[in-house]
Amino acid sequence: MDDKTIRDHITELIATEHELRTKLGRGEISAPDEHAQLREAEVQLDRLWDLLRQRQARREFAQDPADASERSAAIVENYRE
């Protein structure tokens, strides 16, 4: 997956977050459903941002960004800064 594809997917997920919040505000979706779907989108966003950062770091250190790989949700979500 190249940087543009990753960024496009990030943009789509952000739009999904906005759509879910709008649906909740209109009463088109229940709060538990909105929360579950939002959490799923947030986890996927975290994984994509992590992949993008890996690619940028590899580029910075003259390594092939294509060798970066998407990490599992368990790894990305439990990472401490």
mmCIF file of the N, C-alpha and C atoms, coordinates in Angstrom:
data_MODEL
# 
_entry.id   MODEL 
# 
loop_
_atom_site.group_PDB 
_atom_site.id 
_atom_site.type_symbol 
_atom_site.label_atom_id 
_atom_site.label_alt_id 
_atom_site.label_comp_id 
_atom_site.label_asym_id 
_atom_site.label_entity_id 
_atom_site.label_seq_id 
_atom_site.pdbx_PDB_ins_code 
_atom_site.Cartn_x 
_atom_site.Cartn_y 
_atom_site.Cartn_z 
_atom_site.occupancy 
_atom_site.B_iso_or_equiv 
_atom_site.pdbx_formal_charge 
_atom_site.auth_seq_id 
_atom_site.auth_comp_id 
_atom_site.auth_asym_id 
_atom_site.auth_atom_id 
_atom_site.pdbx_PDB_model_num 
ATOM 1   N N  . MET A 1 1  ? 0.856   -1.163 0.000  1.00 0.00 ? 1  MET A N  1 
ATOM 2   C CA . MET A 1 1  ? 0.000   0.000  0.000  1.00 0.00 ? 1  MET A CA 1 
ATOM 3   C C  . MET A 1 1  ? 0.909   1.235  0.000  1.00 0.00 ? 1  MET A C  1 
ATOM 4   N N  . ASP A 1 2  ? 0.681   2.163  -0.917 1.00 0.00 ? 2  ASP A N  1 
ATOM 5   C CA . ASP A 1 2  ? 1.505   3.364  -0.969 1.00 0.00 ? 2  ASP A CA 1 
ATOM 6   C C  . ASP A 1 2  ? 0.917   4.468  -0.079 1.00 0.00 ? 2  ASP A C  1 
ATOM 7   N N  . ASP A 1 3  ? 1.685   5.553  0.099  1.00 0.00 ? 3  ASP A N  1 
ATOM 8   C CA . ASP A 1 3  ? 1.264   6.633  0.996  1.00 0.00 ? 3  ASP A CA 1 
ATOM 9   C C  . ASP A 1 3  ? -0.078  7.234  0.593  1.00 0.00 ? 3  ASP A C  1 
ATOM 10  N N  . LYS A 1 4  ? -0.289  7.430  -0.707 1.00 0.00 ? 4  LYS A N  1 
ATOM 11  C CA . LYS A 1 4  ? -1.546  8.033  -1.162 1.00 0.00 ? 4  LYS A CA 1 
ATOM 12  C C  . LYS A 1 4  ? -2.732  7.147  -0.802 1.00 0.00 ? 4  LYS A C  1 
ATOM 13  N N  . THR A 1 5  ? -2.594  5.863  -1.006 1.00 0.00 ? 5  THR A N  1 
ATOM 14  C CA . THR A 1 5  ? -3.668  4.926  -0.676 1.00 0.00 ? 5  THR A CA 1 
ATOM 15  C C  . THR A 1 5  ? -3.957  4.949  0.823  1.00 0.00 ? 5  THR A C  1 
ATOM 16  N N  . ILE A 1 6  ? -2.895  4.991  1.619  1.00 0.00 ? 6  ILE A N  1 
ATOM 17  C CA . ILE A 1 6  ? -3.061  5.047  3.076  1.00 0.00 ? 6  ILE A CA 1 
ATOM 18  C C  . ILE A 1 6  ? -3.784  6.331  3.465  1.00 0.00 ? 6  ILE A C  1 
ATOM 19  N N  . ARG A 1 7  ? -3.336  7.460  2.920  1.00 0.00 ? 7  ARG A N  1 
ATOM 20  C CA . ARG A 1 7  ? -3.971  8.751  3.241  1.00 0.00 ? 7  ARG A CA 1 
ATOM 21  C C  . ARG A 1 7  ? -5.429  8.791  2.786  1.00 0.00 ? 7  ARG A C  1 
ATOM 22  N N  . ASP A 1 8  ? -5.703  8.230  1.612  1.00 0.00 ? 8  ASP A N  1 
ATOM 23  C CA . ASP A 1 8  ? -7.087  8.180  1.122  1.00 0.00 ? 8  ASP A CA 1 
ATOM 24  C C  . ASP A 1 8  ? -7.965  7.371  2.072  1.00 0.00 ? 8  ASP A C  1 
ATOM 25  N N  . HIS A 1 9  ? -7.440  6.266  2.553  1.00 0.00 ? 9  HIS A N  1 
ATOM 26  C CA . HIS A 1 9  ? -8.204  5.426  3.486  1.00 0.00 ? 9  HIS A CA 1 
ATOM 27  C C  . HIS A 1 9  ? -8.422  6.159  4.813  1.00 0.00 ? 9  HIS A C  1 
ATOM 28  N N  . ILE A 1 10 ? -7.410  6.899  5.262  1.00 0.00 ? 10 ILE A N  1 
ATOM 29  C CA . ILE A 1 10 ? -7.541  7.705  6.481  1.00 0.00 ? 10 ILE A CA 1 
ATOM 30  C C  . ILE A 1 10 ? -8.654  8.728  6.302  1.00 0.00 ? 10 ILE A C  1 
ATOM 31  N N  . THR A 1 11 ? -8.675  9.390  5.157  1.00 0.00 ? 11 THR A N  1 
ATOM 32  C CA . THR A 1 11 ? -9.716  10.382 4.868  1.00 0.00 ? 11 THR A CA 1 
ATOM 33  C C  . THR A 1 11 ? -11.101 9.740  4.888  1.00 0.00 ? 11 THR A C  1 
ATOM 34  N N  . GLU A 1 12 ? -11.218 8.553  4.319  1.00 0.00 ? 12 GLU A N  1 
ATOM 35  C CA . GLU A 1 12 ? -12.501 7.834  4.318  1.00 0.00 ? 12 GLU A CA 1 
ATOM 36  C C  . GLU A 1 12 ? -12.951 7.503  5.743  1.00 0.00 ? 12 GLU A C  1 
ATOM 37  N N  . LEU A 1 13 ? -12.020 7.063  6.569  1.00 0.00 ? 13 LEU A N  1 
ATOM 38  C CA . LEU A 1 13 ? -12.369 6.710  7.949  1.00 0.00 ? 13 LEU A CA 1 
ATOM 39  C C  . LEU A 1 13 ? -12.763 7.938  8.766  1.00 0.00 ? 13 LEU A C  1 
ATOM 40  N N  . ILE A 1 14 ? -12.119 9.062  8.524  1.00 0.00 ? 14 ILE A N  1 
ATOM 41  C CA . ILE A 1 14 ? -12.496 10.304 9.208  1.00 0.00 ? 14 ILE A CA 1 
ATOM 42  C C  . ILE A 1 14 ? -13.908 10.703 8.796  1.00 0.00 ? 14 ILE A C  1 
ATOM 43  N N  . ALA A 1 15 ? -14.221 10.553 7.511  1.00 0.00 ? 15 ALA A N  1 
ATOM 44  C CA . ALA A 1 15 ? -15.578 10.841 7.034  1.00 0.00 ? 15 ALA A CA 1 
ATOM 45  C C  . ALA A 1 15 ? -16.584 9.900  7.695  1.00 0.00 ? 15 ALA A C  1 
ATOM 46  N N  . THR A 1 16 ? -16.209 8.652  7.878  1.00 0.00 ? 16 THR A N  1 
ATOM 47  C CA . THR A 1 16 ? -17.073 7.680  8.556  1.00 0.00 ? 16 THR A CA 1 
ATOM 48  C C  . THR A 1 16 ? -17.340 8.118  9.988  1.00 0.00 ? 16 THR A C  1 
ATOM 49  N N  . GLU A 1 17 ? -16.301 8.585  10.684 1.00 0.00 ? 17 GLU A N  1 
ATOM 50  C CA . GLU A 1 17 ? -16.482 9.085  12.055 1.00 0.00 ? 17 GLU A CA 1 
ATOM 51  C C  . GLU A 1 17 ? -17.494 10.227 12.090 1.00 0.00 ? 17 GLU A C  1 
ATOM 52  N N  . HIS A 1 18 ? -17.346 11.177 11.179 1.00 0.00 ? 18 HIS A N  1 
ATOM 53  C CA . HIS A 1 18 ? -18.268 12.317 11.129 1.00 0.00 ? 18 HIS A CA 1 
ATOM 54  C C  . HIS A 1 18 ? -19.693 11.854 10.830 1.00 0.00 ? 18 HIS A C  1 
ATOM 55  N N  . GLU A 1 19 ? -19.812 10.918 9.902  1.00 0.00 ? 19 GLU A N  1 
ATOM 56  C CA . GLU A 1 19 ? -21.126 10.388 9.534  1.00 0.00 ? 19 GLU A CA 1 
ATOM 57  C C  . GLU A 1 19 ? -21.793 9.690  10.722 1.00 0.00 ? 19 GLU A C  1 
ATOM 58  N N  . LEU A 1 20 ? -21.034 8.921  11.469 1.00 0.00 ? 20 LEU A N  1 
ATOM 59  C CA . LEU A 1 20 ? -21.584 8.228  12.637 1.00 0.00 ? 20 LEU A CA 1 
ATOM 60  C C  . LEU A 1 20 ? -22.073 9.223  13.684 1.00 0.00 ? 20 LEU A C  1 
ATOM 61  N N  . ARG A 1 21 ? -21.303 10.269 13.923 1.00 0.00 ? 21 ARG A N  1 
ATOM 62  C CA . ARG A 1 21 ? -21.708 11.280 14.906 1.00 0.00 ? 21 ARG A CA 1 
ATOM 63  C C  . ARG A 1 21 ? -22.965 12.012 14.453 1.00 0.00 ? 21 ARG A C  1 
ATOM 64  N N  . THR A 1 22 ? -23.049 12.280 13.154 1.00 0.00 ? 22 THR A N  1 
ATOM 65  C CA . THR A 1 22 ? -24.235 12.932 12.603 1.00 0.00 ? 22 THR A CA 1 
ATOM 66  C C  . THR A 1 22 ? -25.456 12.027 12.754 1.00 0.00 ? 22 THR A C  1 
ATOM 67  N N  . LYS A 1 23 ? -25.297 10.756 12.435 1.00 0.00 ? 23 LYS A N  1 
ATOM 68  C CA . LYS A 1 23 ? -26.406 9.802  12.560 1.00 0.00 ? 23 LYS A CA 1 
ATOM 69  C C  . LYS A 1 23 ? -26.876 9.698  14.008 1.00 0.00 ? 23 LYS A C  1 
ATOM 70  N N  . LEU A 1 24 ? -25.942 9.706  14.942 1.00 0.00 ? 24 LEU A N  1 
ATOM 71  C CA . LEU A 1 24 ? -26.314 9.651  16.354 1.00 0.00 ? 24 LEU A CA 1 
ATOM 72  C C  . LEU A 1 24 ? -27.111 10.894 16.724 1.00 0.00 ? 24 LEU A C  1 
ATOM 73  N N  . GLY A 1 25 ? -26.655 12.048 16.275 1.00 0.00 ? 25 GLY A N  1 
ATOM 74  C CA . GLY A 1 25 ? -27.348 13.303 16.563 1.00 0.00 ? 25 GLY A CA 1 
ATOM 75  C C  . GLY A 1 25 ? -28.758 13.342 15.996 1.00 0.00 ? 25 GLY A C  1 
ATOM 76  N N  . ARG A 1 26 ? -28.963 12.687 14.880 1.00 0.00 ? 26 ARG A N  1 
ATOM 77  C CA . ARG A 1 26 ? -30.284 12.645 14.241 1.00 0.00 ? 26 ARG A CA 1 
ATOM 78  C C  . ARG A 1 26 ? -31.149 11.504 14.771 1.00 0.00 ? 26 ARG A C  1 
ATOM 79  N N  . GLY A 1 27 ? -30.579 10.670 15.614 1.00 0.00 ? 27 GLY A N  1 
ATOM 80  C CA . GLY A 1 27 ? -31.323 9.532  16.143 1.00 0.00 ? 27 GLY A CA 1 
ATOM 81  C C  . GLY A 1 27 ? -31.426 8.376  15.172 1.00 0.00 ? 27 GLY A C  1 
ATOM 82  N N  . GLU A 1 28 ? -30.573 8.351  14.163 1.00 0.00 ? 28 GLU A N  1 
ATOM 83  C CA . GLU A 1 28 ? -30.605 7.293  13.155 1.00 0.00 ? 28 GLU A CA 1 
ATOM 84  C C  . GLU A 1 28 ? -29.821 6.053  13.581 1.00 0.00 ? 28 GLU A C  1 
ATOM 85  N N  . ILE A 1 29 ? -29.080 6.171  14.674 1.00 0.00 ? 29 ILE A N  1 
ATOM 86  C CA . ILE A 1 29 ? -28.265 5.068  15.168 1.00 0.00 ? 29 ILE A CA 1 
ATOM 87  C C  . ILE A 1 29 ? -28.250 5.156  16.693 1.00 0.00 ? 29 ILE A C  1 
ATOM 88  N N  . SER A 1 30 ? -28.226 4.025  17.344 1.00 0.00 ? 30 SER A N  1 
ATOM 89  C CA . SER A 1 30 ? -28.202 4.035  18.811 1.00 0.00 ? 30 SER A CA 1 
ATOM 90  C C  . SER A 1 30 ? -26.798 4.383  19.305 1.00 0.00 ? 30 SER A C  1 
ATOM 91  N N  . ALA A 1 31 ? -26.719 4.867  20.519 1.00 0.00 ? 31 ALA A N  1 
ATOM 92  C CA . ALA A 1 31 ? -25.425 5.223  21.103 1.00 0.00 ? 31 ALA A CA 1 
ATOM 93  C C  . ALA A 1 31 ? -24.481 4.015  21.184 1.00 0.00 ? 31 ALA A C  1 
ATOM 94  N N  . PRO A 1 32 ? -24.963 2.842  21.616 1.00 0.00 ? 32 PRO A N  1 
ATOM 95  C CA . PRO A 1 32 ? -24.052 1.688  21.649 1.00 0.00 ? 32 PRO A CA 1 
ATOM 96  C C  . PRO A 1 32 ? -23.531 1.292  20.261 1.00 0.00 ? 32 PRO A C  1 
ATOM 97  N N  . ASP A 1 33 ? -24.405 1.358  19.255 1.00 0.00 ? 33 ASP A N  1 
ATOM 98  C CA . ASP A 1 33 ? -23.969 1.037  17.892 1.00 0.00 ? 33 ASP A CA 1 
ATOM 99  C C  . ASP A 1 33 ? -22.955 2.060  17.392 1.00 0.00 ? 33 ASP A C  1 
ATOM 100 N N  . GLU A 1 34 ? -23.226 3.329  17.660 1.00 0.00 ? 34 GLU A N  1 
ATOM 101 C CA . GLU A 1 34 ? -22.315 4.396  17.242 1.00 0.00 ? 34 GLU A CA 1 
ATOM 102 C C  . GLU A 1 34 ? -20.964 4.210  17.915 1.00 0.00 ? 34 GLU A C  1 
ATOM 103 N N  . HIS A 1 35 ? -20.996 3.910  19.206 1.00 0.00 ? 35 HIS A N  1 
ATOM 104 C CA . HIS A 1 35 ? -19.754 3.736  19.956 1.00 0.00 ? 35 HIS A CA 1 
ATOM 105 C C  . HIS A 1 35 ? -18.935 2.568  19.401 1.00 0.00 ? 35 HIS A C  1 
ATOM 106 N N  . ALA A 1 36 ? -19.583 1.458  19.134 1.00 0.00 ? 36 ALA A N  1 
ATOM 107 C CA . ALA A 1 36 ? -18.881 0.278  18.620 1.00 0.00 ? 36 ALA A CA 1 
ATOM 108 C C  . ALA A 1 36 ? -18.274 0.544  17.242 1.00 0.00 ? 36 ALA A C  1 
ATOM 109 N N  . GLN A 1 37 ? -19.048 1.166  16.369 1.00 0.00 ? 37 GLN A N  1 
ATOM 110 C CA . GLN A 1 37 ? -18.553 1.457  15.025 1.00 0.00 ? 37 GLN A CA 1 
ATOM 111 C C  . GLN A 1 37 ? -17.462 2.518  15.052 1.00 0.00 ? 37 GLN A C  1 
ATOM 112 N N  . LEU A 1 38 ? -17.614 3.493  15.941 1.00 0.00 ? 38 LEU A N  1 
ATOM 113 C CA . LEU A 1 38 ? -16.595 4.531  16.083 1.00 0.00 ? 38 LEU A CA 1 
ATOM 114 C C  . LEU A 1 38 ? -15.289 3.931  16.585 1.00 0.00 ? 38 LEU A C  1 
ATOM 115 N N  . ARG A 1 39 ? -15.387 3.049  17.546 1.00 0.00 ? 39 ARG A N  1 
ATOM 116 C CA . ARG A 1 39 ? -14.187 2.406  18.098 1.00 0.00 ? 39 ARG A CA 1 
ATOM 117 C C  . ARG A 1 39 ? -13.457 1.613  17.016 1.00 0.00 ? 39 ARG A C  1 
ATOM 118 N N  . GLU A 1 40 ? -14.218 0.917  16.203 1.00 0.00 ? 40 GLU A N  1 
ATOM 119 C CA . GLU A 1 40 ? -13.635 0.148  15.106 1.00 0.00 ? 40 GLU A CA 1 
ATOM 120 C C  . GLU A 1 40 ? -12.897 1.069  14.121 1.00 0.00 ? 40 GLU A C  1 
ATOM 121 N N  . ALA A 1 41 ? -13.523 2.196  13.785 1.00 0.00 ? 41 ALA A N  1 
ATOM 122 C CA . ALA A 1 41 ? -12.896 3.163  12.875 1.00 0.00 ? 41 ALA A CA 1 
ATOM 123 C C  . ALA A 1 41 ? -11.642 3.766  13.504 1.00 0.00 ? 41 ALA A C  1 
ATOM 124 N N  . GLU A 1 42 ? -11.703 4.075  14.799 1.00 0.00 ? 42 GLU A N  1 
ATOM 125 C CA . GLU A 1 42 ? -10.552 4.669  15.487 1.00 0.00 ? 42 GLU A CA 1 
ATOM 126 C C  . GLU A 1 42 ? -9.363  3.712  15.521 1.00 0.00 ? 42 GLU A C  1 
ATOM 127 N N  . VAL A 1 43 ? -9.628  2.446  15.756 1.00 0.00 ? 43 VAL A N  1 
ATOM 128 C CA . VAL A 1 43 ? -8.553  1.449  15.785 1.00 0.00 ? 43 VAL A CA 1 
ATOM 129 C C  . VAL A 1 43 ? -7.912  1.343  14.401 1.00 0.00 ? 43 VAL A C  1 
ATOM 130 N N  . GLN A 1 44 ? -8.743  1.291  13.377 1.00 0.00 ? 44 GLN A N  1 
ATOM 131 C CA . GLN A 1 44 ? -8.204  1.209  12.012 1.00 0.00 ? 44 GLN A CA 1 
ATOM 132 C C  . GLN A 1 44 ? -7.408  2.467  11.676 1.00 0.00 ? 44 GLN A C  1 
ATOM 133 N N  . LEU A 1 45 ? -7.890  3.630  12.112 1.00 0.00 ? 45 LEU A N  1 
ATOM 134 C CA . LEU A 1 45 ? -7.140  4.876  11.899 1.00 0.00 ? 45 LEU A CA 1 
ATOM 135 C C  . LEU A 1 45 ? -5.778  4.816  12.577 1.00 0.00 ? 45 LEU A C  1 
ATOM 136 N N  . ASP A 1 46 ? -5.746  4.356  13.808 1.00 0.00 ? 46 ASP A N  1 
ATOM 137 C CA . ASP A 1 46 ? -4.477  4.242  14.534 1.00 0.00 ? 46 ASP A CA 1 
ATOM 138 C C  . ASP A 1 46 ? -3.502  3.332  13.788 1.00 0.00 ? 46 ASP A C  1 
ATOM 139 N N  . ARG A 1 47 ? -4.010  2.244  13.265 1.00 0.00 ? 47 ARG A N  1 
ATOM 140 C CA . ARG A 1 47 ? -3.156  1.300  12.533 1.00 0.00 ? 47 ARG A CA 1 
ATOM 141 C C  . ARG A 1 47 ? -2.610  1.934  11.250 1.00 0.00 ? 47 ARG A C  1 
ATOM 142 N N  . LEU A 1 48 ? -3.445  2.702  10.562 1.00 0.00 ? 48 LEU A N  1 
ATOM 143 C CA . LEU A 1 48 ? -2.999  3.346  9.325  1.00 0.00 ? 48 LEU A CA 1 
ATOM 144 C C  . LEU A 1 48 ? -1.999  4.464  9.598  1.00 0.00 ? 48 LEU A C  1 
ATOM 145 N N  . TRP A 1 49 ? -2.251  5.263  10.649 1.00 0.00 ? 49 TRP A N  1 
ATOM 146 C CA . TRP A 1 49 ? -1.290  6.313  11.017 1.00 0.00 ? 49 TRP A CA 1 
ATOM 147 C C  . TRP A 1 49 ? 0.044   5.680  11.390 1.00 0.00 ? 49 TRP A C  1 
ATOM 148 N N  . ASP A 1 50 ? 0.009   4.563  12.099 1.00 0.00 ? 50 ASP A N  1 
ATOM 149 C CA . ASP A 1 50 ? 1.231   3.861  12.471 1.00 0.00 ? 50 ASP A CA 1 
ATOM 150 C C  . ASP A 1 50 ? 1.980   3.393  11.222 1.00 0.00 ? 50 ASP A C  1 
ATOM 151 N N  . LEU A 1 51 ? 1.260   2.841  10.271 1.00 0.00 ? 51 LEU A N  1 
ATOM 152 C CA . LEU A 1 51 ? 1.876   2.374  9.028  1.00 0.00 ? 51 LEU A CA 1 
ATOM 153 C C  . LEU A 1 51 ? 2.506   3.542  8.275  1.00 0.00 ? 51 LEU A C  1 
ATOM 154 N N  . LEU A 1 52 ? 1.812   4.660  8.213  1.00 0.00 ? 52 LEU A N  1 
ATOM 155 C CA . LEU A 1 52 ? 2.342   5.838  7.535  1.00 0.00 ? 52 LEU A CA 1 
ATOM 156 C C  . LEU A 1 52 ? 3.622   6.324  8.219  1.00 0.00 ? 52 LEU A C  1 
ATOM 157 N N  . ARG A 1 53 ? 3.624   6.348  9.551  1.00 0.00 ? 53 ARG A N  1 
ATOM 158 C CA . ARG A 1 53 ? 4.833   6.754  10.290 1.00 0.00 ? 53 ARG A CA 1 
ATOM 159 C C  . ARG A 1 53 ? 5.990   5.781  10.036 1.00 0.00 ? 53 ARG A C  1 
ATOM 160 N N  . GLN A 1 54 ? 5.690   4.490  9.985  1.00 0.00 ? 54 GLN A N  1 
ATOM 161 C CA . GLN A 1 54 ? 6.735   3.502  9.687  1.00 0.00 ? 54 GLN A CA 1 
ATOM 162 C C  . GLN A 1 54 ? 7.351   3.765  8.315  1.00 0.00 ? 54 GLN A C  1 
ATOM 163 N N  . ARG A 1 55 ? 6.486   4.031  7.334  1.00 0.00 ? 55 ARG A N  1 
ATOM 164 C CA . ARG A 1 55 ? 6.961   4.290  5.970  1.00 0.00 ? 55 ARG A CA 1 
ATOM 165 C C  . ARG A 1 55 ? 7.834   5.545  5.931  1.00 0.00 ? 55 ARG A C  1 
ATOM 166 N N  . GLN A 1 56 ? 7.407   6.586  6.641  1.00 0.00 ? 56 GLN A N  1 
ATOM 167 C CA . GLN A 1 56 ? 8.185   7.827  6.672  1.00 0.00 ? 56 GLN A CA 1 
ATOM 168 C C  . GLN A 1 56 ? 9.536   7.605  7.348  1.00 0.00 ? 56 GLN A C  1 
ATOM 169 N N  . ALA A 1 57 ? 9.561   6.845  8.424  1.00 0.00 ? 57 ALA A N  1 
ATOM 170 C CA . ALA A 1 57 ? 10.817  6.565  9.129  1.00 0.00 ? 57 ALA A CA 1 
ATOM 171 C C  . ALA A 1 57 ? 11.763  5.757  8.240  1.00 0.00 ? 57 ALA A C  1 
ATOM 172 N N  . ARG A 1 58 ? 11.235  4.793  7.538  1.00 0.00 ? 58 ARG A N  1 
ATOM 173 C CA . ARG A 1 58 ? 12.072  3.988  6.645  1.00 0.00 ? 58 ARG A CA 1 
ATOM 174 C C  . ARG A 1 58 ? 12.673  4.865  5.549  1.00 0.00 ? 58 ARG A C  1 
ATOM 175 N N  . ARG A 1 59 ? 11.865  5.757  5.010  1.00 0.00 ? 59 ARG A N  1 
ATOM 176 C CA . ARG A 1 59 ? 12.345  6.662  3.974  1.00 0.00 ? 59 ARG A CA 1 
ATOM 177 C C  . ARG A 1 59 ? 13.463  7.551  4.526  1.00 0.00 ? 59 ARG A C  1 
ATOM 178 N N  . GLU A 1 60 ? 13.252  8.062  5.735  1.00 0.00 ? 60 GLU A N  1 
ATOM 179 C CA . GLU A 1 60 ? 14.219  8.948  6.381  1.00 0.00 ? 60 GLU A CA 1 
ATOM 180 C C  . GLU A 1 60 ? 15.572  8.263  6.580  1.00 0.00 ? 60 GLU A C  1 
ATOM 181 N N  . PHE A 1 61 ? 15.557  6.963  6.819  1.00 0.00 ? 61 PHE A N  1 
ATOM 182 C CA . PHE A 1 61 ? 16.794  6.224  7.067  1.00 0.00 ? 61 PHE A CA 1 
ATOM 183 C C  . PHE A 1 61 ? 17.228  5.387  5.860  1.00 0.00 ? 61 PHE A C  1 
ATOM 184 N N  . ALA A 1 62 ? 16.829  5.841  4.671  1.00 0.00 ? 62 ALA A N  1 
ATOM 185 C CA . ALA A 1 62 ? 17.236  5.238  3.394  1.00 0.00 ? 62 ALA A CA 1 
ATOM 186 C C  . ALA A 1 62 ? 16.882  3.754  3.296  1.00 0.00 ? 62 ALA A C  1 
ATOM 187 N N  . GLN A 1 63 ? 15.732  3.396  3.846  1.00 0.00 ? 63 GLN A N  1 
ATOM 188 C CA . GLN A 1 63 ? 15.227  2.029  3.729  1.00 0.00 ? 63 GLN A CA 1 
ATOM 189 C C  . GLN A 1 63 ? 13.982  2.050  2.852  1.00 0.00 ? 63 GLN A C  1 
ATOM 190 N N  . ASP A 1 64 ? 13.603  0.916  2.369  1.00 0.00 ? 64 ASP A N  1 
ATOM 191 C CA . ASP A 1 64 ? 12.451  0.813  1.483  1.00 0.00 ? 64 ASP A CA 1 
ATOM 192 C C  . ASP A 1 64 ? 11.150  0.921  2.283  1.00 0.00 ? 64 ASP A C  1 
ATOM 193 N N  . PRO A 1 65 ? 10.345  1.961  2.017  1.00 0.00 ? 65 PRO A N  1 
ATOM 194 C CA . PRO A 1 65 ? 9.085   2.107  2.747  1.00 0.00 ? 65 PRO A CA 1 
ATOM 195 C C  . PRO A 1 65 ? 8.108   0.961  2.481  1.00 0.00 ? 65 PRO A C  1 
ATOM 196 N N  . ALA A 1 66 ? 8.285   0.281  1.370  1.00 0.00 ? 66 ALA A N  1 
ATOM 197 C CA . ALA A 1 66 ? 7.402   -0.845 1.046  1.00 0.00 ? 66 ALA A CA 1 
ATOM 198 C C  . ALA A 1 66 ? 7.585   -2.012 2.016  1.00 0.00 ? 66 ALA A C  1 
ATOM 199 N N  . ASP A 1 67 ? 8.693   -2.015 2.746  1.00 0.00 ? 67 ASP A N  1 
ATOM 200 C CA . ASP A 1 67 ? 8.926   -3.081 3.722  1.00 0.00 ? 67 ASP A CA 1 
ATOM 201 C C  . ASP A 1 67 ? 8.164   -2.864 5.029  1.00 0.00 ? 67 ASP A C  1 
ATOM 202 N N  . ALA A 1 68 ? 7.568   -1.694 5.197  1.00 0.00 ? 68 ALA A N  1 
ATOM 203 C CA . ALA A 1 68 ? 6.756   -1.435 6.393  1.00 0.00 ? 68 ALA A CA 1 
ATOM 204 C C  . ALA A 1 68 ? 5.498   -2.293 6.314  1.00 0.00 ? 68 ALA A C  1 
ATOM 205 N N  . SER A 1 69 ? 5.020   -2.712 7.470  1.00 0.00 ? 69 SER A N  1 
ATOM 206 C CA . SER A 1 69 ? 3.809   -3.539 7.472  1.00 0.00 ? 69 SER A CA 1 
ATOM 207 C C  . SER A 1 69 ? 2.838   -3.045 8.541  1.00 0.00 ? 69 SER A C  1 
ATOM 208 N N  . GLU A 1 70 ? 1.569   -3.254 8.245  1.00 0.00 ? 70 GLU A N  1 
ATOM 209 C CA . GLU A 1 70 ? 0.531   -2.839 9.186  1.00 0.00 ? 70 GLU A CA 1 
ATOM 210 C C  . GLU A 1 70 ? 0.596   -3.745 10.412 1.00 0.00 ? 70 GLU A C  1 
ATOM 211 N N  . ARG A 1 71 ? 0.683   -3.116 11.575 1.00 0.00 ? 71 ARG A N  1 
ATOM 212 C CA . ARG A 1 71 ? 0.753   -3.885 12.823 1.00 0.00 ? 71 ARG A CA 1 
ATOM 213 C C  . ARG A 1 71 ? -0.654  -4.206 13.317 1.00 0.00 ? 71 ARG A C  1 
ATOM 214 N N  . SER A 1 72 ? -0.739  -5.202 14.151 1.00 0.00 ? 72 SER A N  1 
ATOM 215 C CA . SER A 1 72 ? -2.040  -5.616 14.683 1.00 0.00 ? 72 SER A CA 1 
ATOM 216 C C  . SER A 1 72 ? -2.613  -4.526 15.589 1.00 0.00 ? 72 SER A C  1 
ATOM 217 N N  . ALA A 1 73 ? -3.913  -4.572 15.762 1.00 0.00 ? 73 ALA A N  1 
ATOM 218 C CA . ALA A 1 73 ? -4.582  -3.619 16.649 1.00 0.00 ? 73 ALA A CA 1 
ATOM 219 C C  . ALA A 1 73 ? -4.047  -3.751 18.067 1.00 0.00 ? 73 ALA A C  1 
ATOM 220 N N  . ALA A 1 74 ? -3.779  -4.970 18.501 1.00 0.00 ? 74 ALA A N  1 
ATOM 221 C CA . ALA A 1 74 ? -3.279  -5.190 19.860 1.00 0.00 ? 74 ALA A CA 1 
ATOM 222 C C  . ALA A 1 74 ? -1.957  -4.471 20.083 1.00 0.00 ? 74 ALA A C  1 
ATOM 223 N N  . ILE A 1 75 ? -1.089  -4.498 19.106 1.00 0.00 ? 75 ILE A N  1 
ATOM 224 C CA . ILE A 1 75 ? 0.206   -3.823 19.241 1.00 0.00 ? 75 ILE A CA 1 
ATOM 225 C C  . ILE A 1 75 ? 0.029   -2.312 19.205 1.00 0.00 ? 75 ILE A C  1 
ATOM 226 N N  . VAL A 1 76 ? -0.687  -1.823 18.220 1.00 0.00 ? 76 VAL A N  1 
ATOM 227 C CA . VAL A 1 76 ? -0.844  -0.373 18.048 1.00 0.00 ? 76 VAL A CA 1 
ATOM 228 C C  . VAL A 1 76 ? -1.619  0.248  19.209 1.00 0.00 ? 76 VAL A C  1 
ATOM 229 N N  . GLU A 1 77 ? -2.663  -0.411 19.652 1.00 0.00 ? 77 GLU A N  1 
ATOM 230 C CA . GLU A 1 77 ? -3.498  0.163  20.710 1.00 0.00 ? 77 GLU A CA 1 
ATOM 231 C C  . GLU A 1 77 ? -2.846  0.098  22.087 1.00 0.00 ? 77 GLU A C  1 
ATOM 232 N N  . ASN A 1 78 ? -1.886  -0.777 22.269 1.00 0.00 ? 78 ASN A N  1 
ATOM 233 C CA . ASN A 1 78 ? -1.235  -0.902 23.575 1.00 0.00 ? 78 ASN A CA 1 
ATOM 234 C C  . ASN A 1 78 ? 0.142   -0.259 23.616 1.00 0.00 ? 78 ASN A C  1 
ATOM 235 N N  . TYR A 1 79 ? 0.491   0.459  22.552 1.00 0.00 ? 79 TYR A N  1 
ATOM 236 C CA . TYR A 1 79 ? 1.785   1.136  22.495 1.00 0.00 ? 79 TYR A CA 1 
ATOM 237 C C  . TYR A 1 79 ? 1.766   2.338  23.426 1.00 0.00 ? 79 TYR A C  1 
ATOM 238 N N  . ARG A 1 80 ? 2.816   2.500  24.181 1.00 0.00 ? 80 ARG A N  1 
ATOM 239 C CA . ARG A 1 80 ? 2.910   3.647  25.097 1.00 0.00 ? 80 ARG A CA 1 
ATOM 240 C C  . ARG A 1 80 ? 3.942   4.611  24.572 1.00 0.00 ? 80 ARG A C  1 
ATOM 241 N N  . GLU A 1 81 ? 3.556   5.874  24.527 1.00 0.00 ? 81 GLU A N  1 
ATOM 242 C CA . GLU A 1 81 ? 4.481   6.907  24.040 1.00 0.00 ? 81 GLU A CA 1 
ATOM 243 C C  . GLU A 1 81 ? 5.299   7.459  25.160 1.00 0.00 ? 81 GLU A C  1 
# 
